[in-house]
């Protein structure tokens, strides 16, 4: 049953209690209660489950009518409640499976009212309810999300769709499905008990990961009993091993536990089943490694953190789930959830059984309540005897049919692209063990889920083959917490033994008569490795007579179709794209036949792989197969840009956002942009334009001459110490001339990883395009831009393609592109505005324009400070303004001390003026007035390259190299001439454009203003210095 309860609730602040809403079956509410909802007189919402009241972190209004909705699933014993704006998921108080009554009661002496009560059966919502549980954290209302809707057509995105489940199979004619057990490594077992503290067996009650930073496989495993040899009192010990290739393992003596005998070892934690992973997202180095598992000190399912995987600290305040023994877990990057599977012991089919629940967390602190996920059914129990017979000769006890049953002992997992695979350890109980516990074999099966709650086991046969009974892995199989992808293979480490769960050596060293049970002499356990080619767990197969598999309607976001398939000699696969009704999709004839064995067959339709025209449509795929095995299909994007998530949300919500822009001289503040700001500062303005509520702080971390080597060296101090939300990284123009491309890519990758570990999102930027020179040839720059995109693809970070933005403008308007550059490689402020606009679009998805953003104010900060302090102002001015600037300043500030030095231009060529400009920095002034004569200013429509270059460099040399040390003002030719002819106007436009692009303040003649040049000069300085 799935039941929905709706009613309106009114609670007054008077009284000492509140309403108590319960549902139950039978006549005894306490014994058969599904849930009860409590609201006190202050509106605090709680519910009662498992003998405890659970606050849900929210309040409903009092003295007002509030709508309430409760959706209860009596099959899975979960419910979702919404009380006004408060939403949460909870577990039933007792395991009842039928609704008969709802009780509107009270606690204390409240005043409350109910109205508009509706109770309805809604079985179609059962799947949606349970499927949403993993997305809900009951203690944090801001994590709640609505139930999923609209699953047809099924959105396959660009993810590989495996045929482990049948979710996407509409029809299969003469097609069968085959499970493919993993290939056992020829060097198995890869890790055996060979150290004195390891006891008589080693088991992968732990995990294996590949450390991308250290290029090292790392294993956390369980020896038993660790007390052998006088090492430890607590036998629950996790040991540590490393390997360069994942096959040959070393056991470094880096143990952090204190041994009783004082000898070195490799034991690092008192944890049972240590599910360890490295978390680059956590900004705290002390939490770089995370672990969940059961510990005896203190007892319970607990969480742990470590800076290095060796020194562990308990993290949780209380156990994160009830129960004991085995709990595995992992980080689900796709869902951005920490996931754990705790073993629980409910009654199922008449027996208390070892089963598993799912719990999840967004922050590793708050965890959902357990939802039973891995359970057994009649098919499992009916198959018990077959599993027992596989190992009959090594069983210690005869069968007891009354006790024979199926249970789970642990869960390994692998987050595939479109689903989560699990490797449940299936324990088949044939009797009670000789000394307590239960006897029976363990095998590893294959399970699949799309939501972490509903799990299917389509085959229920071993996915890791049972070994010969005289081999090391005859039975008692367990797995690592997670499988891992190694290039184009999936690797899963597993334990095997030549005994069963109830064998005497597991519990005693000797029989009652003193005979040894055979530990390490006859019986032992070790760790092996099984592998699969990428995604090849289950195939859809067709024989020589051919078969057809048709999918349900799907929707994709790809540009090409790839299939993972093995076609035998004489076979083929032909793919058809159909509409939702099964008709051929217009423009797509049947594909060219596919043959051979390939993980990524590219499907061609009439010679083309492009299927982007079908993107977003409701389509079905029909696979015509002969002598073929089909494992998966995927619509891949040629360019699948990653997207930011947290930063855009915070910008839109008006939450504080700190951005650090890391780069070289193009990022830093230098003369190319007037010396007062650059694109990082303009990015702040762009983000506030795109998101008016945004509270943005931008830190400029650009330094001239830097490459990725320098950026990596100063990343902590100049970037991470600022605790940014977002880091933009732009390098390449220096790297392309002195850093090998592979090193360049490695450096970028390390920056991304370190930023993510610090909790920051990252955007990589391609550099701006440049003028082609022998020092920085364009083909080399294009190669490095491609390298940046490859790194972004590998690390799934967005790319802000600034190079493409420049090249797009160059294709449309070559002159406009040229006027973005202050020199051969550095953009001026117009270029930096384009940088900022492009970056803003990459961050927010919105187009903004900064064209109207004028130069920074105040225009004359140094001049004004000197005048107010009574200090002399040293002015360098081009003629004729060298004659007028002194009187103009004296008119504004009669007591000002003005020292004017002339910059001659009469009779000078443009090149000579440029050469003279180089001397400005040798004797720094306080104020520079640049006024290139009109005769040397070309028309705006067709300026020659030499004129563009010289005008840019006259302005560049007039400024200090870095942050501006003096004031600089440029004067348009029109100031000297009241009435301009069309030619003169065009030249004046060019001068204005060059000055504005340099981000300098401009003195110009307003249209129609007949004032003298001296009046215009005085008026401008009076306005800037006094505001009048």
GUSERO-664231 format. One record per residue (C-alpha): x, y, z; residue in one letter. Coordinates in steps of 0.02 Angstrom, whole numbers, padded with zeros to 5 digits, always signed. Example, Ala and Ser with C-alpha at 12.3 -4.5 7.8 and 13.67 -1.06 7.14 Angstrom:
// residues 2
+00615-00225+00390A
+00684-00053+00357S
//
This chain:
// residues 1028
+00000+00000+00000X
+00050+00179-00033X
-00067+00299+00056X
-00078+00489+00046X
-00151+00587+00191X
-00202+00768+00166X
-00276+00886+00292X
-00266+01063+00358X
-00195+01095+00531X
-00217+01243+00647X
-00112+01257+00806X
-00130+01397+00933X
+00011+01455+01047X
-00094+01420+01200X
-00077+01258+01297X
+00070+01148+01341X
+00064+01016+01207X
+00018+00993+01026X
-00064+00880+00897X
-00005+00700+00878X
-00051+00621+00710X
-00025+00433+00697X
-00070+00292+00579X
-00075+00111+00634X
-00152-00058+00597X
-00251-00156+00723X
-00310-00091+00890X
-00144-00060+00978X
-00063+00101+00916X
+00099+00073+01012X
+00127-00101+00940X
+00076-00066+00760X
+00112+00118+00730X
+00182+00166+00561X
+00228+00344+00609X
+00173+00487+00715X
+00194+00672+00680X
+00214+00792+00826X
+00195+00982+00824X
+00215+01084+00982X
+00134+01252+01022X
+00284+01345+00947X
+00263+01255+00781X
+00416+01142+00800X
+00394+00986+00693X
+00457+00815+00750X
+00418+00633+00720X
+00439+00476+00822X
+00535+00326+00755X
+00638+00186+00828X
+00603+00239+01007X
+00667+00416+00978X
+00594+00587+00937X
+00676+00663+00782X
+00674+00852+00756X
+00670+00897+00572X
+00745+01070+00576X
+00592+01175+00537X
+00437+01256+00607X
+00260+01280+00543X
+00165+01442+00574X
+00054+01445+00727X
-00115+01530+00736X
-00138+01495+00550X
-00209+01357+00442X
-00067+01254+00368X
-00083+01118+00234X
-00010+00949+00280X
+00028+00804+00162X
+00098+00634+00212X
+00142+00503+00083X
+00171+00333+00166X
+00243+00177+00082X
+00187+00026+00184X
+00294-00093+00082X
+00462-00009+00117X
+00409+00070+00283X
+00457+00247+00235X
+00356+00408+00230X
+00375+00584+00165X
+00292+00728+00253X
+00264+00909+00211X
+00199+01021+00349X
+00181+01193+00272X
+00356+01230+00207X
+00439+01094+00312X
+00480+00933+00218X
+00568+00774+00271X
+00584+00587+00246X
+00570+00464+00390X
+00567+00279+00432X
+00414+00193+00506X
+00415+00168+00693X
+00373-00016+00672X
+00381-00133+00522X
+00197-00141+00477X
+00137-00166+00299X
-00045-00117+00305X
-00143+00042+00342X
-00308+00027+00434X
-00328+00184+00542X
-00269+00363+00561X
-00274+00441+00734X
-00285+00629+00763X
-00231+00640+00943X
-00136+00757+01058X
+00000+00766+01186X
-00009+00884+01333X
-00151+01009+01334X
-00145+01099+01166X
-00275+01195+01068X
-00281+01135+00888X
-00400+01099+00745X
-00406+00985+00592X
-00506+01010+00433X
-00522+00944+00254X
-00455+00771+00292X
-00427+00662+00137X
-00355+00485+00136X
-00319+00403-00032X
-00226+00252-00102X
-00094+00305-00229X
+00008+00151-00276X
+00082+00237-00429X
+00183+00350-00313X
+00270+00206-00223X
+00422+00202-00337X
+00441+00390-00339X
+00434+00400-00151X
+00566+00267-00120X
+00674+00329-00263X
+00681+00501-00185X
+00737+00443-00014X
+00921+00451-00059X
+00901+00634-00104X
+00828+00685+00062X
+00919+00724+00223X
+00791+00739+00361X
+00893+00854+00472X
+00928+00985+00337X
+00777+01060+00253X
+00882+01152+00123X
+00936+00986+00048X
+00759+00929+00009X
+00713+00906-00172X
+00545+00867-00253X
+00504+00692-00310X
+00564+00646-00485X
+00435+00663-00622X
+00432+00638-00810X
+00539+00485-00843X
+00474+00450-01018X
+00559+00480-01134X
+00703+00421-01026X
+00844+00548-01021X
+01005+00456-01063X
+01105+00617-01080X
+01280+00572-01136X
+01304+00426-01015X
+01340+00246-01061X
+01182+00142-01039X
+01224-00034-00979X
+01113-00185-01006X
+01136-00248-00829X
+00956-00198-00795X
+00813-00195-00920X
+00753-00019-00889X
+00782+00034-01069X
+00731-00129-01154X
+00560-00115-01238X
+00570-00277-01334X
+00696-00416-01366X
+00664-00545-01501X
+00783-00693-01509X
+00898-00597-01391X
+00956-00661-01224X
+01058-00581-01085X
+01221-00652-01020X
+01315-00611-00862X
+01505-00610-00882X
+01604-00658-00727X
+01762-00561-00697X
+01930-00625-00758X
+02038-00682-00614X
+02213-00612-00624X
+02343-00745-00665X
+02451-00689-00519X
+02313-00715-00390X
+02317-00706-00245X
+02401-00537-00253X
+02413-00513-00064X
+02436-00653+00064X
+02467-00659+00252X
+02656-00663+00265X
+02691-00549+00413X
+02686-00602+00596X
+02551-00476+00645X
+02435-00532+00504X
+02381-00693+00585X
+02320-00835+00476X
+02220-00742+00346X
+02205-00576+00254X
+02038-00513+00189X
+01988-00362+00088X
+01876-00299+00226X
+01925-00125+00167X
+01956-00039+00002X
+02079-00003-00138X
+02101+00163-00227X
+02220+00235-00356X
+02297+00397-00296X
+02307+00507-00451X
+02427+00629-00367X
+02551+00498-00310X
+02518+00376-00454X
+02502+00238-00326X
+02376+00103-00285X
+02333+00100-00100X
+02247-00039-00004X
+02169-00047+00169X
+02140-00228+00219X
+02101-00338+00369X
+02219-00466+00446X
+02154-00590+00574X
+02184-00611+00712X
+02298-00461+00727X
+02339-00512+00905X
+02454-00653+00849X
+02634-00621+00897X
+02590-00504+01040X
+02551-00352+00932X
+02374-00292+00974X
+02237-00328+01099X
+02097-00273+00983X
+02090-00395+00836X
+01995-00270+00728X
+02144-00196+00640X
+02158-00116+00468X
+02326-00131+00380X
+02396-00031+00235X
+02483-00085+00074X
+02540+00003-00085X
+02575-00048-00264X
+02636+00034-00424X
+02538-00082-00537X
+02398-00147-00427X
+02468-00325-00433X
+02634-00325-00341X
+02597-00259-00167X
+02714-00193-00033X
+02676-00178+00152X
+02772-00024+00210X
+02809-00019+00396X
+02711+00142+00422X
+02596+00077+00558X
+02521+00210+00670X
+02449+00093+00803X
+02555+00057+00954X
+02607-00125+00959X
+02622-00210+01128X
+02789-00283+01080X
+02852-00117+01010X
+02891-00191+00839X
+02855-00101+00674X
+02708-00152+00566X
+02584-00081+00440X
+02426-00073+00547X
+02347+00100+00542X
+02174+00091+00623X
+02060-00011+00737X
+01922-00016+00605X
+01826-00165+00538X
+01787-00150+00351X
+01873+00017+00323X
+01793+00094+00169X
+01924+00227+00128X
+01926+00355-00011X
+02025+00512-00046X
+01918+00669-00049X
+01998+00810-00150X
+01841+00916-00124X
+01866+00944+00061X
+01957+01108+00096X
+02029+01041+00259X
+02190+00944+00236X
+02154+00849+00397X
+02001+00774+00309X
+02086+00729+00146X
+02049+00544+00173X
+01880+00486+00233X
+01826+00318+00299X
+01668+00234+00359X
+01664+00069+00449X
+01627-00021+00610X
+01742+00006+00758X
+01746-00069+00930X
+01826+00083+01010X
+01692+00152+01025X
+01574+00022+00954X
+01462+00065+00809X
+01455+00119+00628X
+01567+00271+00631X
+01654+00394+00515X
+01839+00436+00519X
+01954+00564+00437X
+02140+00569+00403X
+02265+00686+00320X
+02366+00543+00245X
+02267+00381+00257X
+02377+00323+00401X
+02332+00430+00551X
+02146+00415+00582X
+02028+00514+00695X
+01848+00472+00734X
+01741+00606+00651X
+01559+00576+00697X
+01492+00615+00869X
+01373+00467+00870X
+01359+00313+00758X
+01284+00361+00591X
+01169+00209+00584X
+01108+00073+00701X
+01177-00103+00687X
+01349-00179+00686X
+01480-00283+00595X
+01494-00233+00410X
+01462-00064+00331X
+01535-00013+00163X
+01523+00152+00072X
+01589+00270-00060X
+01580+00445-00132X
+01452+00456-00273X
+01521+00595-00383X
+01371+00594-00499X
+01246+00625-00359X
+01371+00720-00250X
+01325+00610-00104X
+01419+00508+00023X
+01337+00337+00019X
+01346+00198+00148X
+01269+00025+00162X
+01251-00027+00345X
+01208-00206+00390X
+01044-00219+00485X
+00949-00368+00557X
+00761-00359+00520X
+00641-00505+00511X
+00614-00557+00331X
+00521-00713+00276X
+00513-00779+00453X
+00696-00760+00500X
+00805-00624+00574X
+00924-00596+00429X
+01079-00500+00385X
+01016-00371+00261X
+01076-00199+00207X
+01006-00024+00208X
+01057+00135+00117X
+01103+00297+00202X
+01170+00453+00118X
+01246+00619+00168X
+01284+00782+00080X
+01415+00839+00204X
+01482+00681+00291X
+01399+00746+00450X
+01211+00728+00431X
+01151+00559+00370X
+00980+00497+00318X
+00894+00362+00415X
+00923+00186+00350X
+00808+00129+00210X
+00805-00058+00182X
+00876-00083+00008X
+00956-00255-00006X
+00832-00389+00041X
+00790-00568-00007X
+00640-00653-00084X
+00571-00825-00121X
+00686-00846-00271X
+00838-00823-00159X
+00783-00950-00030X
+00730-01073-00165X
+00907-01067-00235X
+00992-01096-00068X
+01022-01282-00090X
+01104-01258-00261X
+01229-01136-00187X
+01263-01252-00041X
+01297-01400-00154X
+01437-01304-00241X
+01542-01317-00083X
+01467-01468+00001X
+01635-01556+00032X
+01706-01412+00135X
+01552-01377+00242X
+01573-01415+00426X
+01390-01447+00467X
+01248-01547+00386X
+01098-01454+00319X
+00952-01406+00430X
+00807-01366+00312X
+00722-01265+00448X
+00868-01143+00454X
+00919-01142+00271X
+00904-00966+00200X
+00988-00826+00103X
+01065-00671+00181X
+01183-00529+00134X
+01352-00512+00217X
+01422-00356+00134X
+01409-00242-00016X
+01541-00187-00142X
+01494-00050-00264X
+01544+00033-00427X
+01463+00197-00485X
+01446+00171-00673X
+01394+00315-00784X
+01207+00284-00788X
+01180+00168-00640X
+01263+00101-00484X
+01324-00078-00485X
+01339-00177-00325X
+01431-00337-00285X
+01330-00409-00139X
+01412-00544-00035X
+01277-00677-00029X
+01286-00788+00125X
+01186-00949+00113X
+01151-01021+00286X
+01136-01210+00290X
+01141-01231+00480X
+01201-01156+00642X
+01390-01161+00656X
+01479-01279+00774X
+01524-01135+00891X
+01391-01002+00872X
+01354-00899+00717X
+01301-00983+00554X
+01379-01105+00433X
+01370-01086+00245X
+01460-01021+00089X
+01477-00843+00025X
+01477-00792-00157X
+01478-00625-00248X
+01330-00583-00359X
+01290-00432-00467X
+01157-00301-00427X
+01107-00139-00510X
+01011+00016-00458X
+00964+00183-00533X
+00921+00266-00367X
+01022+00177-00229X
+00860+00111-00154X
+00787-00012-00279X
+00910-00150-00322X
+00892-00289-00450X
+00995-00449-00460X
+00945-00515-00632X
+01053-00671-00629X
+01088-00719-00447X
+01238-00822-00498X
+01419-00784-00453X
+01497-00636-00541X
+01663-00698-00468X
+01683-00881-00506X
+01687-01005-00363X
+01860-01084-00359X
+01900-01268-00359X
+01873-01336-00184X
+02058-01365-00157X
+02105-01188-00213X
+02134-01034-00107X
+01969-00953-00160X
+01850-01100-00149X
+01722-00998-00050X
+01697-00860+00078X
+01711-00720-00051X
+01705-00538+00000X
+01749-00381-00098X
+01826-00211-00079X
+01704-00071-00040X
+01717-00009-00219X
+01780-00067-00387X
+01890+00055-00480X
+01916+00100-00661X
+02094+00075-00724X
+02106+00142-00901X
+01979+00039-01000X
+01954-00095-00867X
+01856-00113-00706X
+01957-00189-00564X
+01881-00269-00410X
+01984-00339-00268X
+01908-00486-00176X
+01947-00606-00036X
+01940-00793-00054X
+01964-00937+00066X
+01964-01127+00067X
+01834-01136+00207X
+01658-01074+00240X
+01577-00952+00361X
+01553-01079+00500X
+01716-01176+00482X
+01801-01211+00649X
+01961-01110+00614X
+01858-00953+00599X
+01811-00963+00783X
+01940-01071+00873X
+02124-01113+00860X
+02091-01290+00928X
+01952-01417+00952X
+01897-01471+01125X
+02021-01614+01121X
+02165-01497+01085X
+02185-01537+00902X
+02221-01378+00800X
+02081-01321+00687X
+02206-01293+00548X
+02235-01107+00547X
+02372-01062+00422X
+02421-01243+00399X
+02267-01309+00312X
+02159-01155+00304X
+02196-00977+00251X
+02123-00829+00158X
+02203-00705+00039X
+02161-00562-00079X
+02143-00575-00266X
+02094-00467-00413X
+01960-00488-00547X
+01941-00374-00697X
+01816-00335-00834X
+01836-00238-00995X
+01748-00071-00974X
+01561-00096-00939X
+01563-00278-00995X
+01465-00355-00853X
+01310-00406-00950X
+01279-00421-01136X
+01125-00433-01244X
+01165-00576-01363X
+01102-00638-01530X
+01152-00796-01622X
+01171-00845-01803X
+00984-00830-01837X
+00987-00649-01785X
+00894-00552-01653X
+00819-00381-01624X
+00826-00271-01469X
+00722-00112-01462X
+00734+00018-01326X
+00601+00121-01242X
+00589+00304-01298X
+00744+00399-01243X
+00809+00575-01257X
+00995+00615-01274X
+01113+00764-01277X
+01251+00691-01386X
+01328+00718-01556X
+01373+00538-01599X
+01318+00363-01552X
+01443+00237-01485X
+01410+00056-01440X
+01514-00062-01336X
+01499-00228-01428X
+01590-00385-01481X
+01539-00451-01651X
+01597-00626-01696X
+01659-00673-01870X
+01514-00675-01992X
+01408-00567-01877X
+01354-00387-01878X
+01254-00254-01788X
+01144-00129-01879X
+01069+00016-01782X
+00908+00106-01827X
+00846+00268-01751X
+00656+00271-01734X
+00532+00397-01669X
+00432+00360-01512X
+00300+00268-01616X
+00429+00154-01694X
+00439+00238-01864X
+00610+00269-01946X
+00678+00439-01895X
+00685+00557-02043X
+00862+00586-02105X
+00933+00429-02026X
+00936+00272-02134X
+00990+00107-02053X
+01171+00119-01999X
+01318+00042-02086X
+01348-00134-02017X
+01466-00143-01869X
+01591-00284-01853X
+01736-00328-01739X
+01765-00304-01554X
+01770-00124-01490X
+01727-00035-01329X
+01678+00118-01432X
+01609+00071-01602X
+01564+00234-01691X
+01395+00211-01775X
+01385+00285-01950X
+01226+00332-02040X
+01255+00358-02226X
+01439+00384-02191X
+01410+00512-02053X
+01427+00493-01864X
+01336+00656-01825X
+01170+00622-01737X
+01152+00795-01661X
+00993+00823-01764X
+00906+00695-01652X
+00965+00778-01493X
+00820+00817-01376X
+00694+00715-01475X
+00600+00563-01412X
+00682+00420-01506X
+00700+00232-01494X
+00849+00128-01545X
+00830-00037-01635X
+00981-00152-01638X
+00977-00285-01775X
+01107-00411-01714X
+01185-00571-01779X
+01321-00668-01688X
+01350-00519-01577X
+01361-00464-01395X
+01299-00289-01354X
+01354-00220-01186X
+01304-00036-01188X
+01268+00115-01295X
+01304+00299-01268X
+01268+00461-01356X
+01430+00555-01336X
+01462+00739-01360X
+01610+00797-01460X
+01616+00942-01340X
+01533+00908-01175X
+01569+01063-01074X
+01567+01041-00888X
+01467+01171-00793X
+01488+01258-00628X
+01357+01220-00497X
+01385+01309-00333X
+01452+01477-00391X
+01306+01522-00507X
+01182+01472-00371X
+01269+01582-00242X
+01279+01728-00364X
+01093+01719-00402X
+01049+01703-00218X
+01152+01855-00171X
+01268+01755-00060X
+01450+01812-00044X
+01562+01743-00182X
+01750+01760-00189X
+01837+01735-00355X
+02026+01723-00376X
+02096+01746-00552X
+02265+01662-00572X
+02376+01695-00720X
+02521+01791-00798X
+02537+01971-00860X
+02374+01958-00957X
+02286+01930-00791X
+02386+02051-00684X
+02370+02240-00682X
+02498+02319-00798X
+02518+02461-00921X
+02418+02374-01059X
+02257+02418-00971X
+02302+02584-00893X
+02382+02511-00737X
+02229+02522-00624X
+02129+02366-00666X
+02121+02215-00782X
+01996+02081-00831X
+01979+02010-00654X
+01915+02179-00593X
+01803+02191-00746X
+01739+02015-00711X
+01676+02076-00543X
+01579+02213-00633X
+01513+02088-00762X
+01453+01966-00629X
+01361+02104-00537X
+01281+02155-00701X
+01226+01976-00736X
+01169+01945-00557X
+01114+02110-00480X
+01102+02036-00306X
+01277+01964-00312X
+01404+02004-00177X
+01566+01975-00270X
+01746+01995-00216X
+01878+01969-00351X
+02062+01943-00310X
+02188+01972-00449X
+02328+01843-00438X
+02413+01879-00604X
+02603+01906-00611X
+02701+01954-00765X
+02814+01821-00839X
+02732+01679-00745X
+02703+01506-00816X
+02606+01361-00741X
+02764+01315-00646X
+02757+01481-00553X
+02570+01472-00533X
+02583+01301-00453X
+02720+01360-00335X
+02620+01509-00272X
+02448+01428-00277X
+02430+01412-00089X
+02485+01587-00043X
+02410+01686-00186X
+02252+01584-00214X
+02199+01455-00086X
+02238+01562+00067X
+02100+01678+00006X
+01975+01534+00026X
+01894+01562-00144X
+01729+01495-00206X
+01793+01499-00385X
+01966+01502-00463X
+01993+01552-00643X
+02159+01495-00718X
+02235+01573-00875X
+02409+01522-00929X
+02488+01477-01094X
+02572+01627-01174X
+02731+01600-01073X
+02715+01412-01059X
+02710+01392-01248X
+02887+01459-01261X
+02970+01374-01113X
+02864+01233-01038X
+02840+01066-01128X
+02656+01033-01165X
+02645+00874-01058X
+02717+00969-00909X
+02598+01112-00943X
+02450+00993-00936X
+02513+00907-00778X
+02533+01077-00694X
+02356+01129-00740X
+02288+00963-00676X
+02376+00983-00510X
+02307+01159-00490X
+02131+01094-00523X
+02150+00954-00396X
+02219+01069-00261X
+02084+01199-00289X
+01949+01065-00278X
+02025+00997-00119X
+02010+01171-00049X
+01826+01173-00094X
+01840+01291-00243X
+01764+01268-00414X
+01879+01297-00563X
+01865+01373-00737X
+02009+01352-00858X
+02034+01492-00984X
+02118+01484-01153X
+02230+01636-01184X
+02183+01776-01303X
+02241+01762-01482X
+02400+01857-01529X
+02490+01934-01675X
+02587+01796-01761X
+02774+01808-01723X
+02920+01687-01725X
+02925+01694-01536X
+02742+01648-01516X
+02682+01567-01676X
+02494+01546-01688X
+02501+01358-01724X
+02594+01333-01561X
+02464+01436-01467X
+02322+01336-01547X
+02409+01177-01489X
+02416+01241-01310X
+02234+01295-01316X
+02191+01118-01365X
+02296+01054-01220X
+02196+01163-01100X
+02033+01092-01167X
+02098+00915-01148X
+02142+00947-00966X
+01971+01022-00936X
+01889+00870-01015X
+01994+00750-00910X
+01952+00842-00749X
+01774+00891-00799X
+01795+01077-00771X
+01723+01214-00882X
+01828+01303-01012X
+01806+01487-01047X
+01867+01491-01227X
+01936+01668-01236X
+02044+01622-01385X
+01888+01573-01482X
+01802+01736-01434X
+01947+01836-01506X
+01956+01730-01663X
+01769+01747-01690X
+01789+01936-01688X
+01941+01926-01803X
+01837+01830-01930X
+01699+01962-01926X
+01803+02121-01910X
+01993+02106-01922X
+02021+02289-01875X
+01913+02275-01719X
+02014+02120-01670X
+02179+02211-01696X
+02122+02358-01590X
+02096+02239-01442X
+02285+02219-01426X
+02402+02339-01340X
+02554+02250-01411X
+02589+02083-01498X
+02519+01976-01357X
+02438+02086-01222X
+02258+02144-01238X
+02213+02322-01194X
+02060+02362-01089X
+01942+02329-01235X
+02018+02155-01244X
+02005+02134-01057X
+01822+02180-01065X
+01799+02040-01192X
+01893+01924-01075X
+01777+01970-00932X
+01619+01956-01038X
+01672+01783-01098X
+01714+01725-00923X
+01551+01793-00856X
+01456+01694-00987X
+01552+01537-00940X
+01509+01563-00756X
+01329+01623-00764X
+01270+01574-00937X
+01219+01756-00967X
+01276+01881-01096X
+01334+02050-01030X
+01415+02200-01113X
+01549+02307-01033X
+01571+02424-01181X
+01495+02570-01088X
+01606+02549-00935X
+01712+02707-00927X
+01887+02726-00856X
+01912+02713-00668X
+01873+02857-00552X
+01937+02966-00475X
+02037+03014-00629X
+02178+03104-00536X
+02207+03019-00368X
+02392+03063-00353X
+02374+03242-00413X
+02233+03277-00292X
+02328+03199-00147X
+02482+03304-00181X
+02384+03466-00200X
+02290+03436-00037X
+02454+03397+00051X
+02536+03555-00015X
+02664+03453-00109X
+02728+03502-00281X
+02649+03417-00431X
+02773+03368-00568X
+02687+03373-00736X
+02751+03305-00902X
+02644+03375-01043X
+02648+03371-01231X
+02640+03537-01321X
+02544+03647-01321X
+02469+03588-01157X
+02635+03612-01070X
+02596+03799-01081X
+02418+03785-01018X
+02419+03653-00881X
+02502+03763-00751X
+02374+03904-00763X
+02231+03779-00771X
+02284+03695-00608X
+02321+03863-00526X
+02145+03920-00570X
+02075+03771-00477X
+02199+03774-00333X
+02284+03944-00324X
+02409+03883-00194X
+02459+03728-00291X
+02643+03705-00330X
+02655+03652-00511X
+02816+03599-00596X
+02792+03574-00783X
+02912+03485-00899X
+02882+03497-01086X
+02868+03347-01201X
+02906+03419-01373X
+02809+03357-01523X
+02835+03494-01653X
+02932+03430-01800X
+02934+03255-01729X
+02880+03098-01819X
+02765+02974-01737X
+02911+02854-01715X
+03013+02991-01630X
+02872+03031-01510X
+02861+02847-01471X
+03048+02840-01439X
+03037+02989-01323X
+02898+02905-01226X
+03019+02771-01169X
+03104+02900-01057X
+02947+02935-00955X
+02980+02794-00832X
+03160+02851-00805X
+03104+03012-00718X
+02929+02970-00656X
+02813+03121-00653X
+02656+03143-00549X
+02546+03184-00698X
+02568+03149-00884X
+02467+03236-01020X
+02475+03143-01186X
+02414+03238-01340X
+02473+03161-01502X
+02455+03295-01637X
+02309+03276-01755X
+02427+03272-01903X
+02497+03108-01841X
+02329+03028-01805X
+02260+02917-01943X
+02076+02901-01990X
+01976+02774-01891X
+01917+02677-02044X
+02087+02619-02106X
+02230+02653-01988X
+02396+02579-02043X
+02475+02447-01931X
+02623+02559-01893X
+02509+02697-01831X
+02411+02577-01720X
+02570+02507-01647X
+02650+02678-01615X
+02494+02755-01537X
+02479+02603-01422X
+02660+02612-01368X
+02657+02800-01339X
+02517+02768-01215X
+02603+02612-01145X
+02768+02701-01113X
+02676+02846-01032X
+02622+02730-00893X
+02720+02639-00758X
+02750+02453-00789X
+02634+02385-00656X
+02507+02465-00541X
+02495+02647-00592X
+02616+02757-00497X
+02564+02922-00574X
+02412+03001-00656X
+02396+02993-00844X
+02272+03088-00950X
+02256+03088-01139X
+02186+03232-01242X
+02091+03210-01405X
+02143+03315-01557X
+01971+03395-01561X
+02012+03502-01407X
+02122+03614-01516X
+01995+03632-01657X
+01814+03685-01626X
+01747+03634-01796X
+01807+03472-01875X
+01787+03419-02055X
+01742+03236-02091X
+01925+03186-02110X
+01971+03268-01945X
+01822+03188-01859X
+01880+03017-01917X
+02054+03049-01848X
+01980+03110-01685X
+01876+02950-01673X
+02033+02846-01692X
+02120+02941-01552X
+01970+02924-01438X
+01959+02738-01473X
+02143+02709-01434X
+02133+02811-01273X
+01973+02729-01215X
+02047+02556-01254X
+02194+02598-01141X
+02071+02635-00999X
+02136+02814-00983X
+02034+02966-00939X
+02003+03073-01091X
+01990+03260-01114X
+01886+03298-01268X
+01781+03438-01340X
+01594+03411-01319X
+01499+03423-01482X
+01461+03605-01526X
+01564+03676-01382X
+01649+03838-01442X
+01760+03853-01288X
+01946+03882-01304X
+02066+03738-01270X
+02121+03826-01110X
+01941+03837-01049X
+01908+03654-01088X
+02067+03604-00995X
+02026+03709-00842X
+01844+03650-00838X
+01896+03468-00848X
+02025+03481-00708X
+01906+03582-00598X
+01773+03447-00618X
+01893+03306-00582X
+01980+03388-00433X
+01834+03475-00348X
+01680+03387-00417X
+01606+03556-00469X
//
